[in-house]
Amino acid sequence: MYSFLKWSSWSLVAVIATVVTLVSVVHIFLSPEGPPSDDFGARQVEILESSSIQVNGSREEDKKILPNNRSDDDSKLVNGSIEGNKQVNESVEQVKDNENQKQWTVVDLSIQYPADSQNAVVYRGAPWKAEIGRWLSDCDSNTAAVKIVEEIGGMSCKNDCSGQGICNRQLGQCRCFHGFSGEGCSQRLQLNCNYSGSKEDPYGRWVVSICSAHCDTTRAMCFCGEGTKYPNRPVAEGCGFVINPPSEPGGPSLADWTKADVDIFTTNGSRRGWCNVDPKEAYEGKVHFKEECDCKYDGLWGRFCEVPVLSACINQCAGHGYCRGGFCQCDKGWHGADCSIPSVLSSITEWPKWLQPAQVNVPDNNKQTGKIDNYNAVLERKRPLIYVYDLPPEFNSLLLEGRHFNFECVNRIYDPRNATIWTDHLYGAQMAMYESMLASPHRTLNGEEADYFFVPVLDSCIIIRADDAPHFSMQDNSGLRSSFTLEFYKKAHDHIIAQYPYWNRSSGRDHIWSFMWDEGACYAPKEIWNSMMLVHWGNTNSKHNHSTTAYGGDNWDTISSERRGNHPCFDPDKDLVLPAWKQPDGNFLKSELWSWPREKRKTLFYFNGNLGPAYKNGRPEDMYSIGIRQKVAAEFGSSPNKKGKLGKQHTKHVAVTPLRTDHYRKELASSLFCGVMPGDGWSGRMEDSIFHGCIPVIIQDGIYLPYENVLNYENFAVRIQEDEIPNLISILRGFNGTEIEFKLANVRKIWQRFLYRDSILLEAERQKIALGLVDEWAIEFSKLLEDDVFATFIQVLHYKLHNDPWRRELDHLKKEYGLPRECRIVS
């Protein structure tokens, strides 16, 4: 029986604690005696002496401009976790000190939090699996803050990174910009646009964008160069080479990579120039220019790249740096991939919200020397706490810097107003989760206090850039992106083993990695498999026990067990499937299609998507979608295939079609049940269904969908075994009205948990503060109040923190958790 020991007066202590508030004061006592050991130390002391602490987030310029799930006031909702608690660590200490003197009683949580008819327990509107919902209801909802010491670093780096990198002042290590290397970033790399030429290929083979003009070898990017009117105008891809006409009518034009097109340098307005064309004259049609030339590089806008705009960086450098093509060039005193980590050189009043309010203490030995290598900040935090590694930029920032196409890797770009343009980048969830972690009140800089460790490897960029990044080479990996990525993750593992002490304490089980690929963590190196994997593809390999993607470059069957091991793609006991990224759309939110009632849903079953080789323009591979979409189409196809035939059981009110439509959203919202089937691995059809209030019908054996190992899917979804596809419609017609209404109601309750609202509103807040912009999408997303993807993720981590059996081995750490005793007993 699921039961805990519960202290009868614990709730009283919690009530008393809610009236206690923490007043933040800076205790800084520096001795004036003795000169500083160096100028660097003197500047540190001077900055500290002149700093004043922000109390309770009251600075006018830091106030929120849009309601969201982050709050400056502890009594408000913070990341969807707790409401109205300002309990401080003293209450926990009282419980601990008097633990043996109190009266304990047995409480049966299965009675206190009974499961519904589907064996779910509802917590914060979501139907969780019963044991998880009970724990969250009793424990997550009663979490108190505990005191945490955060170390603020002040170490220096060699030559201050020579102005070509950012100094991590916690480690004393440089993070070098694209094209620079070495301990002090003083070594300039040669990142060529082309490989060495030959008689047959005078310009060499393609590296990134083969260049006939000026190559910027710090980025391997091609520009017009000196001697032209617009030397910084990009000459990307086929722009600088002769373009041959199509070999047949309607065929493609092909670039001749052996012949440079000198006309791009002409000043003759009647010829197809590029490097000397005045944009105004071109827009007025007064001069000719080469159509194959366009503006692709990040940070530039307009047909001729004449308008500088913001580049896309992680959290846009958190207001403490400049985004240089994807790499944050941090202001003095700040570091980290998004410039969010303060050093002793920073102003305490500018610290991020997740480090406020704090009490700062300078070590005694610094009072005599005047040199501050670090100092401690004490603040109250609610667990779970996540430590985010500041990895060398090769694993993240360098993948963003120097992108040859501005849409690559990122979920947003910027227009001439510097307003946000959200993209539908399939792998945008990785950026969204990373940004939320970096700005979360659940983040810590103290690895000794951390409950989890996040390793930020942006494999979403490797997917796109594996073939075009100048510092990549897949020659040693047989041209397989899967093999190359495995080695990339292993290098990150080796780095944290060498540089940090945290991995070995749990053999990596408290570490978190994300794999956004079509087949998720199938090709994770064996060294990291103990860790938690965040994926979109929850294949347990119970049935589909081999590579199922139709894209050969991602086939992992040939990777040896010596490198990959024999692990599955997904382990539901430790991993989590996250929702896919969907482009934020304010108009969609206003339409409220998820709320359409049953009466408006005239279609029984709906699926619109690629149905494979039997249909015109269908994917030619038989293994596409593991053959599942093809089987459904063969039975219920509502559009003729190449042979002019419909599905064997095609029927009214059932739509299975590959035909594109301008009314996709309304057709989803007009349906009771919507198909969720694989593509090349995962697809975004689960999110399409949920966002439009349609009951998901999952057809993929042994493959988990988002949150399926923690939420009770029987409350809002239907699973059909692949062998039952011929019976699909009869099974769906077997649900009575009450069952359908029950599932529809639950879809309406949980749909926000599939939105990356936290990351979206972080961007809205940045735009408002920096530019005074509040676009429609920001207004509409700020109206949403329920838990989103990140809030759900934190709740799952909190449950696992106190219920994963292996955590018993870490009890020697003796952390304070802000929980009553019974919540810390593994059930």
C-alpha positions in Angstrom: 0.0 0.0 0.0 1.3 3.5 -0.9 1.7 5.2 2.5 4.0 7.5 4.3 4.7 8.6 7.8 3.3 12.0 8.4 4.1 14.4 11.2 0.8 15.7 12.5 2.1 19.2 13.3 4.2 19.7 10.1 1.5 21.7 8.4 1.4 24.1 11.4 5.1 24.7 11.0 4.5 25.4 7.3 1.8 27.9 8.1 4.1 29.7 10.6 6.9 29.8 8.1 4.8 31.5 5.5 5.0 34.7 7.5 8.8 34.8 7.5 10.5 36.8 4.8 14.1 37.1 4.0 15.6 40.6 4.0 18.6 40.7 1.7 21.6 42.6 3.0 25.1 42.8 1.7 27.7 42.1 4.4 30.9 43.3 2.9 33.8 44.1 5.3 37.0 45.0 3.5 40.2 46.0 5.3 41.6 49.3 4.0 45.1 48.3 5.2 47.6 47.0 2.7 47.7 47.6 -1.0 45.9 45.2 -3.4 48.1 42.5 -4.8 47.4 43.6 -8.4 45.2 46.0 -10.4 42.7 43.2 -11.1 42.2 42.7 -7.3 41.9 46.4 -6.7 39.1 46.7 -9.3 37.3 43.8 -7.7 37.4 45.5 -4.3 36.4 48.8 -5.7 33.4 47.3 -7.4 32.2 45.5 -4.3 32.6 48.6 -2.2 30.4 50.7 -4.6 27.7 48.0 -5.1 24.3 48.0 -3.5 22.1 44.9 -3.3 18.7 44.8 -4.9 16.1 44.0 -2.3 13.1 41.8 -3.3 13.6 42.6 -7.0 12.4 46.2 -6.7 14.5 48.0 -9.3 12.2 49.8 -11.7 14.0 48.7 -14.8 13.8 45.0 -13.7 10.1 44.9 -13.3 8.1 42.5 -15.4 6.3 43.9 -18.3 4.3 40.8 -19.2 2.6 38.3 -16.9 4.2 34.9 -17.1 5.2 32.0 -14.9 8.3 33.8 -13.5 7.7 36.1 -10.6 9.7 38.7 -8.7 7.4 37.9 -5.7 7.8 34.5 -4.0 4.1 34.5 -3.4 3.4 34.2 -7.1 3.7 31.2 -9.4 7.3 30.4 -10.1 7.8 28.0 -13.1 4.5 26.4 -12.4 5.7 24.8 -9.1 4.5 26.5 -5.9 2.0 29.2 -5.0 2.0 31.3 -1.9 4.9 29.8 0.1 7.7 31.9 1.6 8.8 29.2 4.0 12.4 29.5 4.9 15.0 27.0 6.0 14.4 27.7 9.7 11.2 25.7 9.6 13.0 22.7 8.1 15.7 22.9 10.8 13.1 22.9 13.5 11.6 19.8 12.2 15.1 18.2 11.9 16.2 19.2 15.4 13.0 18.0 17.1 12.3 15.0 14.8 12.6 12.4 17.5 10.3 14.2 19.9 7.3 14.5 17.6 4.3 12.2 17.2 4.2 10.4 13.8 1.0 8.9 12.3 0.5 6.7 9.3 -1.3 8.3 6.4 -2.6 6.3 3.4 -2.1 8.6 0.4 -4.3 6.3 -1.8 -7.2 7.4 0.4 -6.1 11.0 0.6 -5.5 11.2 -3.1 -7.7 8.5 -4.7 -7.1 7.5 -8.3 -9.9 7.9 -10.9 -11.3 5.1 -13.0 -8.3 5.2 -15.3 -5.8 4.9 -12.4 -4.7 8.5 -12.6 -4.3 11.1 -9.9 -4.7 14.7 -11.0 -2.1 17.3 -9.9 -2.3 20.9 -11.2 -4.8 19.9 -13.8 -2.8 16.9 -15.3 -3.7 13.3 -14.9 -0.5 11.7 -13.7 0.2 8.0 -13.1 -1.2 7.4 -9.7 2.0 7.0 -7.7 3.5 10.2 -9.2 0.3 12.2 -8.9 0.0 11.3 -5.2 3.6 12.3 -4.4 3.3 15.6 -6.3 0.0 16.4 -4.6 1.3 15.8 -1.1 5.0 16.8 -1.5 5.7 19.0 -4.5 2.8 21.3 -3.5 4.4 21.8 0.0 8.0 22.4 -0.9 9.7 25.1 1.2 12.8 27.1 0.3 16.2 26.1 1.7 19.3 28.2 2.0 21.9 27.7 -0.7 25.4 29.1 -1.0 26.3 30.3 -4.5 29.9 30.9 -5.3 30.6 34.0 -7.4 33.9 33.5 -9.2 36.7 36.0 -9.7 39.5 34.0 -11.4 41.4 35.6 -14.2 42.3 34.1 -17.6 45.5 34.3 -19.6 45.8 37.7 -21.3 42.1 38.2 -20.6 41.5 35.9 -23.6 43.3 38.4 -25.9 40.0 40.1 -26.6 39.0 37.1 -28.7 37.0 35.1 -26.2 35.2 35.2 -22.9 36.8 34.4 -19.5 34.9 31.8 -17.4 35.8 33.3 -14.0 34.7 30.3 -12.1 37.3 28.1 -13.8 39.8 30.7 -15.1 39.4 29.3 -18.6 38.8 31.1 -21.9 35.9 30.4 -24.3 37.3 31.5 -27.6 35.3 33.0 -30.5 35.0 31.3 -33.9 38.4 31.2 -35.6 40.5 31.5 -32.4 42.0 29.0 -30.1 44.6 28.4 -27.3 44.7 29.0 -23.6 44.5 32.8 -24.1 42.6 32.7 -27.5 45.8 34.1 -29.1 46.0 31.4 -31.7 44.3 32.3 -34.9 42.8 29.4 -36.8 42.6 29.1 -40.6 39.1 28.1 -41.5 39.1 28.1 -45.2 36.0 28.3 -47.4 37.4 25.9 -49.9 39.7 22.9 -49.8 43.0 23.2 -51.8 42.5 23.5 -55.5 43.7 21.3 -58.3 43.8 21.4 -62.1 40.4 19.8 -62.3 39.0 21.9 -59.4 40.8 25.2 -59.4 38.7 26.5 -56.5 38.9 23.3 -54.5 36.1 21.2 -53.2 33.3 22.5 -51.1 33.9 23.1 -47.4 31.0 25.3 -46.3 30.2 27.7 -49.2 32.8 27.4 -51.8 34.2 30.9 -52.4 35.4 32.7 -55.5 35.7 36.0 -53.8 37.1 37.0 -50.3 37.0 34.3 -47.6 36.8 35.4 -44.0 39.0 32.6 -42.6 37.9 33.2 -39.0 34.4 32.0 -40.0 34.8 30.3 -43.4 32.3 32.7 -44.9 32.6 34.4 -48.3 32.2 38.1 -48.9 32.8 40.6 -51.8 36.0 41.9 -50.2 38.2 44.9 -50.7 38.0 46.8 -54.0 34.2 46.5 -54.2 31.6 49.0 -53.2 30.1 46.7 -50.6 33.1 44.6 -49.3 31.0 43.1 -46.5 28.2 41.8 -48.8 28.0 38.0 -48.6 28.8 35.9 -51.7 27.2 32.8 -50.6 26.9 29.4 -52.3 26.4 29.6 -56.0 26.6 33.4 -56.2 30.2 33.6 -57.3 30.2 30.9 -59.9 28.7 30.5 -63.4 25.2 29.1 -63.5 24.4 26.7 -66.3 20.9 26.7 -67.7 18.7 23.6 -67.2 19.6 20.6 -69.3 15.9 20.0 -69.9 12.7 22.1 -69.6 11.7 22.6 -66.0 14.9 21.1 -64.7 17.2 22.8 -62.2 20.0 25.3 -63.0 23.4 24.0 -61.9 26.4 25.9 -60.7 29.8 25.2 -62.4 32.1 25.1 -59.4 35.2 25.3 -61.7 34.3 28.7 -63.3 34.1 32.0 -61.3 31.5 34.5 -62.3 33.4 37.8 -62.7 30.2 39.7 -63.5 29.3 39.9 -59.8 32.1 42.4 -59.5 31.1 44.6 -62.4 30.1 48.2 -62.1 28.2 48.1 -65.3 24.5 48.4 -64.4 23.4 46.5 -67.4 25.1 43.3 -66.3 24.2 41.0 -63.5 26.5 42.4 -60.8 26.2 41.9 -57.0 29.2 43.4 -55.1 28.7 46.9 -56.5 25.0 47.1 -56.9 23.3 50.0 -55.0 20.3 48.5 -53.2 18.0 51.5 -54.0 18.8 51.3 -57.7 18.2 47.5 -57.7 14.9 47.8 -55.9 13.8 50.5 -58.5 14.8 48.1 -61.3 17.5 50.4 -62.7 20.3 47.7 -62.5 20.6 44.0 -63.0 21.8 41.6 -60.4 22.3 37.9 -60.1 19.2 36.1 -58.8 21.2 33.3 -57.3 22.8 35.8 -55.0 20.8 36.5 -51.8 21.1 37.3 -48.1 21.5 34.2 -46.0 23.9 35.1 -43.2 22.6 35.8 -39.7 22.6 39.4 -38.5 21.8 40.9 -41.9 18.5 41.7 -43.7 17.3 42.9 -47.1 17.9 41.6 -50.6 21.4 42.9 -50.5 22.1 42.3 -46.8 22.1 46.1 -46.4 20.3 46.2 -43.1 22.1 45.0 -39.9 19.8 43.2 -37.5 20.2 41.2 -34.3 21.6 37.8 -34.6 20.1 34.9 -32.6 22.0 33.9 -29.5 21.2 31.9 -26.4 18.9 34.0 -24.3 20.1 37.0 -26.4 23.1 37.2 -24.0 20.7 37.9 -21.1 21.2 41.7 -21.5 24.9 41.5 -20.5 26.6 41.1 -23.9 26.5 41.4 -27.7 25.4 38.6 -29.9 28.1 38.2 -32.6 26.5 35.8 -35.1 25.4 33.3 -32.4 28.2 33.6 -29.9 27.7 35.9 -26.9 30.5 38.5 -26.4 29.8 39.2 -22.7 30.2 42.5 -21.0 33.0 42.9 -18.4 32.2 40.9 -15.3 29.9 38.4 -17.0 30.4 35.0 -18.6 28.5 31.9 -19.6 27.0 30.8 -22.9 24.3 33.5 -22.4 26.3 36.0 -20.3 24.1 35.2 -17.3 26.8 34.3 -14.8 28.1 37.2 -12.8 31.7 37.4 -11.5 33.0 39.5 -8.7 33.5 42.2 -11.3 29.8 42.5 -11.9 27.4 44.9 -10.2 25.3 43.0 -7.7 22.3 45.2 -8.5 22.4 43.7 -12.0 22.4 40.1 -11.0 19.7 37.9 -12.7 16.5 37.2 -10.9 17.5 33.6 -10.2 20.3 34.9 -8.0 18.1 37.4 -6.1 17.6 38.3 -3.3 21.0 37.3 -1.8 23.2 38.0 1.2 26.8 38.4 0.0 29.8 37.6 2.2 33.5 38.2 1.3 36.0 35.6 2.7 38.2 36.9 5.6 41.4 36.3 3.7 40.4 38.8 1.0 40.1 41.6 3.5 43.9 41.6 4.0 45.0 41.1 0.4 42.4 43.2 -1.3 42.2 40.5 -4.0 38.9 38.7 -4.4 39.0 35.4 -6.3 35.5 34.6 -5.3 32.8 35.3 -2.7 29.7 33.6 -1.5 26.1 34.6 -2.0 23.5 33.0 0.3 19.9 32.9 -0.9 16.8 30.8 -0.6 15.9 28.3 -3.3 13.4 25.6 -3.9 14.5 22.2 -5.2 15.2 20.6 -7.5 18.3 22.5 -8.4 20.1 22.2 -11.7 23.7 22.9 -12.5 24.2 23.9 -16.1 27.8 23.1 -17.4 29.5 26.0 -19.1 31.1 23.8 -21.8 33.7 24.9 -24.3 31.9 26.7 -27.1 32.5 23.9 -29.6 29.6 22.1 -28.1 27.1 25.0 -28.4 28.0 28.6 -29.2 30.4 27.8 -32.1 27.6 25.8 -33.7 25.6 28.9 -33.7 28.3 31.4 -34.7 29.2 31.4 -38.4 25.9 29.8 -39.6 25.7 30.1 -43.3 22.0 30.1 -43.3 20.2 32.2 -40.6 17.4 29.7 -40.0 19.9 26.9 -39.0 19.8 25.7 -35.4 17.6 28.5 -34.0 13.9 28.9 -33.3 13.9 32.6 -34.1 15.5 35.3 -36.2 15.0 39.1 -36.3 13.5 41.5 -38.8 14.6 45.1 -39.7 12.7 46.3 -36.6 14.7 43.7 -34.6 11.3 42.2 -33.8 11.2 38.4 -33.3 10.3 36.1 -36.2 9.6 32.7 -34.8 10.6 29.7 -37.0 9.2 26.3 -37.3 12.6 24.7 -36.9 11.9 21.1 -36.1 14.5 20.9 -33.4 13.7 24.2 -31.7 12.8 22.5 -28.4 16.5 22.1 -27.5 17.1 25.8 -27.6 13.9 26.5 -25.7 14.7 24.1 -22.9 18.3 25.3 -22.6 17.2 28.9 -22.4 14.6 28.1 -19.7 17.2 26.3 -17.6 19.7 29.1 -17.8 17.1 31.6 -16.6 15.3 29.4 -14.1 15.1 29.9 -10.3 15.9 26.2 -10.2 19.4 26.9 -11.6 22.4 26.8 -9.3 26.1 27.6 -9.7 26.9 25.3 -6.7 27.6 21.9 -8.0 27.7 20.5 -4.5 24.1 21.6 -3.9 22.9 20.6 -7.3 20.4 17.7 -7.7 20.9 17.5 -11.5 23.5 18.4 -14.0 22.6 19.5 -17.5 25.2 19.0 -20.3 24.3 21.5 -23.1 25.4 19.8 -26.3 23.4 21.4 -29.2 23.0 18.3 -31.4 20.1 20.1 -33.1 22.8 22.2 -34.8 24.8 19.1 -35.7 21.8 17.7 -37.5 21.8 20.7 -39.7 25.5 21.6 -39.9 27.4 18.3 -39.8 28.1 18.6 -43.5 28.9 22.4 -43.6 30.7 23.5 -40.5 34.4 24.2 -41.2 35.6 22.7 -37.9 33.7 19.4 -38.5 34.8 16.4 -40.4 32.9 13.2 -40.8 35.7 11.5 -42.7 36.5 9.3 -39.7 32.8 8.4 -39.2 32.0 6.8 -42.6 30.0 9.9 -43.5 27.4 9.0 -40.8 26.0 11.8 -38.8 25.0 9.2 -36.2 28.5 8.1 -35.7 29.9 11.6 -35.7 27.3 12.7 -33.1 28.2 9.8 -30.9 31.8 11.0 -30.8 30.7 14.5 -30.2 28.8 13.5 -27.1 31.6 11.3 -25.9 34.0 14.3 -26.1 31.6 16.3 -23.9 31.6 13.4 -21.4 35.4 13.2 -21.4 35.5 17.0 -20.8 33.3 17.0 -17.8 35.1 14.0 -16.4 38.4 15.8 -16.7 37.3 19.3 -15.5 34.6 18.7 -12.9 34.2 16.3 -9.9 30.4 15.6 -10.2 30.1 12.7 -12.7 31.6 10.0 -10.6 29.5 10.5 -7.5 26.5 8.9 -9.3 28.1 7.4 -12.4 26.3 10.1 -14.3 22.8 9.1 -13.2 22.1 12.7 -12.0 23.2 14.1 -15.4 20.8 15.2 -18.1 21.5 15.2 -21.9 19.2 16.1 -24.8 19.0 14.3 -28.1 16.7 16.0 -30.6 17.4 13.7 -33.6 14.7 11.8 -35.4 15.6 8.7 -33.5 16.6 10.4 -30.3 19.3 8.8 -28.1 19.6 5.6 -30.1 23.3 6.4 -30.8 24.2 7.8 -27.5 27.7 6.6 -26.5 27.6 3.9 -23.9 29.6 6.1 -21.4 26.6 8.4 -20.8 23.7 5.9 -21.0 23.2 6.0 -17.2 22.1 9.6 -17.5 18.7 11.0 -18.1 17.9 11.6 -21.8 15.6 14.2 -23.1 14.3 13.1 -26.4 11.4 13.3 -28.9 11.7 9.6 -29.8 10.8 7.2 -27.0 11.6 3.9 -28.8 12.1 1.2 -26.2 13.3 -1.2 -29.0 10.8 -3.8 -27.7 9.5 -4.3 -31.2 11.4 -1.9 -33.5 14.9 -3.0 -32.4 16.9 -1.6 -35.2 17.4 1.8 -36.9 14.0 2.8 -38.3 14.9 6.1 -40.1 14.8 6.2 -43.9 17.7 8.6 -43.9 20.9 6.6 -44.4 23.2 9.2 -42.7 21.5 8.6 -39.4 21.4 4.8 -39.6 23.0 3.5 -36.3 22.8 -0.2 -37.0 26.4 -0.3 -38.1 27.8 1.5 -35.0 29.7 -1.1 -33.0 28.6 -2.2 -29.5 32.1 -1.2 -28.3 31.1 2.5 -29.0 27.4 2.5 -28.5 26.9 -0.4 -26.2 23.6 -2.4 -26.4 21.2 0.1 -24.9 17.8 0.9 -26.3 16.8 4.3 -27.7 14.7 5.1 -24.6 14.4 3.8 -21.0 11.1 4.9 -19.4 12.5 4.4 -15.9 15.0 7.3 -16.4 14.3 9.2 -19.6 11.7 11.7 -20.7 10.1 12.4 -24.0 9.6 16.1 -24.6 7.0 17.7 -26.9 8.2 18.9 -30.2 8.7 22.7 -30.9 5.8 24.3 -32.7 6.0 27.8 -34.1 4.4 30.4 -31.6 1.4 32.0 -33.2 -0.8 34.5 -31.5 -3.6 34.1 -34.0 -3.8 30.4 -33.2 -4.1 31.1 -29.5 -6.9 33.6 -30.2 -8.8 31.0 -32.2 -9.0 28.6 -29.2 -9.4 25.7 -31.6 -8.6 23.3 -28.7 -11.9 24.3 -27.0 -14.2 23.3 -29.9 -16.9 21.0 -28.5 -17.8 17.6 -29.6 -20.8 18.9 -31.6 -18.4 20.7 -34.0 -16.2 17.7 -34.5 -17.8 16.0 -37.5 -14.8 13.9 -38.7 -14.4 10.7 -36.7 -10.7 10.2 -37.6 -8.2 12.5 -39.3 -4.7 12.3 -40.6 -3.1 14.5 -43.2 0.6 13.8 -44.1 3.0 11.9 -46.2 1.7 8.4 -46.9 4.7 6.8 -48.6 5.6 5.5 -52.1 2.0 4.5 -53.1 1.1 8.2 -53.4 2.3 11.0 -55.7 5.2 12.9 -54.1 5.2 10.3 -51.3 8.4 9.3 -49.6 9.9 6.5 -51.8 11.4 4.4 -49.0 9.3 1.4 -47.8 10.8 1.8 -44.3 9.5 5.4 -44.0 7.2 5.6 -40.9 8.2 2.0 -40.2 5.5 1.3 -42.8 2.7 2.4 -40.4 1.3 5.3 -42.3 1.3 3.1 -45.4 -0.8 0.5 -43.7 -3.3 3.0 -42.4 -3.6 4.5 -45.9 -4.0 1.1 -47.5 -7.0 0.5 -45.3 -8.7 3.9 -44.9 -7.1 6.2 -47.6 -9.6 8.9 -48.6 -7.5 10.2 -51.5 -6.6 8.1 -54.6 -3.1 6.7 -54.7 -1.0 6.4 -57.9 -3.2 3.6 -59.1 -6.3 5.7 -58.6 -7.5 3.5 -55.7 -8.9 4.5 -52.3 -8.3 2.5 -49.1 -10.0 -0.8 -48.8 -12.2 0.4 -46.0 -12.5 4.1 -46.9 -15.7 5.5 -45.4 -17.5 8.7 -44.6 -16.2 10.9 -41.8 -12.7 9.3 -42.0 -9.9 11.4 -43.7 -6.5 9.8 -44.4 -4.9 11.9 -47.1 -1.6 13.2 -48.3 -3.1 16.3 -50.0 -1.9 19.6 -48.6 -4.6 21.9 -47.3 -4.8 25.6 -46.3 -7.3 24.6 -43.6 -5.2 22.0 -41.7 -5.9 23.5 -38.3 -9.6 23.7 -38.7 -9.7 20.2 -40.0 -7.9 19.0 -36.9 -10.3 21.0 -34.7 -13.2 19.5 -36.6 -12.1 15.9 -35.8 -12.7 13.7 -32.7 -9.7 11.5 -33.2 -6.4 12.3 -34.9 -3.6 10.0 -36.0 -0.2 10.0 -34.3 2.2 7.9 -36.3 6.0 8.1 -36.9 7.8 9.9 -39.7 11.5 9.4 -39.9 11.4 8.6 -36.2 9.4 11.1 -34.3 6.9 13.6 -35.8 5.0 16.5 -34.4 1.5 14.9 -34.9 1.0 14.5 -31.2 1.3 18.2 -30.7 -0.9 18.9 -33.7 -3.6 16.8 -32.1 -3.4 18.1 -28.6 -3.2 21.8 -29.6 -6.5 21.4 -31.6 -8.4 19.6 -28.9 -8.4 16.3 -30.9 -8.0 13.0 -29.1 -4.6 11.5 -30.1 -4.7 8.0 -31.6 -1.2 6.6 -31.2 -0.1 3.8 -33.6 3.5 2.9 -32.9 4.2 -0.1 -30.7 6.8 0.2 -28.0 7.4 3.9 -28.7 6.6 6.4 -26.0 5.1 9.8 -26.7 5.7 13.0 -24.7 5.3 12.4 -20.9 3.8 9.0 -21.5 5.9 7.4 -18.7 4.6 10.0 -16.2 1.2 11.1 -17.4 -1.8 8.7 -17.6 -2.5 8.6 -21.3 -5.7 6.6 -20.9 -7.3 9.8 -19.7 -6.8 11.7 -23.0 -5.4 9.4 -25.7 -6.0 6.1 -27.4 -3.4 3.5 -28.3 -3.9 1.1 -31.2 -1.5 -1.8 -31.8 0.0 -1.9 -35.2 -1.6 -5.3 -35.8 -5.0 -3.8 -35.0 -4.8 -1.2 -37.8 -7.6 -3.0 -39.9 -9.9 -2.6 -36.9 -9.0 1.1 -36.2 -12.4 2.6 -37.1 -14.5 -0.1 -35.4 -12.4 0.4 -32.2 -12.9 4.2 -32.3 -16.6 3.8 -32.9 -16.7 1.5 -29.8 -16.2 4.5 -27.5 -19.4 5.8 -26.0 -20.3 9.5 -25.6 -19.2 9.6 -21.9 -15.8 8.2 -22.7 -15.3 10.6 -25.6 -16.3 13.7 -23.5 -14.0 12.5 -20.7 -11.0 12.4 -23.1 -11.8 15.6 -24.8 -12.1 17.4 -21.4 -8.6 16.1 -20.4 -7.1 17.2 -23.7 -8.4 20.7 -23.0 -6.8 20.6 -19.5 -3.3 19.5 -20.5 -2.6 21.2 -23.9 -0.5 23.9 -22.4 1.9 21.4 -21.1 2.9 20.8 -24.7 3.9 24.5 -25.1 7.3 26.0 -24.5 5.7 29.1 -23.1 8.5 29.8 -20.6 11.1 30.3 -23.3 8.7 32.3 -25.4 7.9 34.7 -22.6 11.5 35.1 -21.8 11.9 36.4 -25.4 8.8 38.6 -24.9 10.3 40.2 -21.8 13.6 40.8 -23.5 11.9 42.5 -26.4 9.9 44.7 -24.1 12.9 45.8 -22.1 15.3 46.3 -25.0 13.0 47.7 -27.7 9.6 48.4 -26.1 8.1 45.9 -28.4 5.0 43.9 -27.4 3.9 41.9 -30.4 0.6 40.0 -30.6 2.2 36.6 -29.9 3.6 38.1 -26.6 0.2 39.4 -25.5 -1.5 36.1 -26.3 1.1 33.8 -24.7 1.1 36.0 -21.6 -2.6 35.2 -21.0 -1.8 31.5 -20.5 -1.6 30.5 -16.9 -1.3 26.7 -16.8 1.9 24.7 -16.5 3.9 24.4 -19.6 6.7 22.1 -20.8 9.3 23.5 -18.5 7.0 23.5 -15.4 6.2 19.8 -16.2 9.8 19.0 -16.6 10.6 20.5 -13.2 7.8 18.5 -11.6 9.1 15.3 -13.1 12.6 16.0 -11.8 11.3 16.8 -8.3 9.4 13.5 -8.2 12.5 11.5 -9.5 14.7 13.3 -7.0 12.9 11.6 -4.1 11.8 8.4 -5.7 14.6 7.1 -7.8 16.0 4.2 -5.7 19.7 4.9 -6.6 19.4 8.3 -4.9 19.8 6.4 -1.6 23.5 6.1 -2.4 23.8 9.9 -2.3 22.3 10.4 1.2 25.8 11.1 2.5 25.5 14.5 1.0 23.0 15.5 3.7 21.3 18.2 1.8 18.3 20.1 3.0 15.3 19.5 0.7 12.6 21.7 2.1 10.3 18.7 2.4 8.7 16.9 5.4 10.4 13.6 6.3 7.8 11.3 4.7 8.3 12.9 1.3 12.0 11.8 1.3 11.2 8.1 1.8 11.5 6.1 -1.4 8.2 4.4 -1.9 
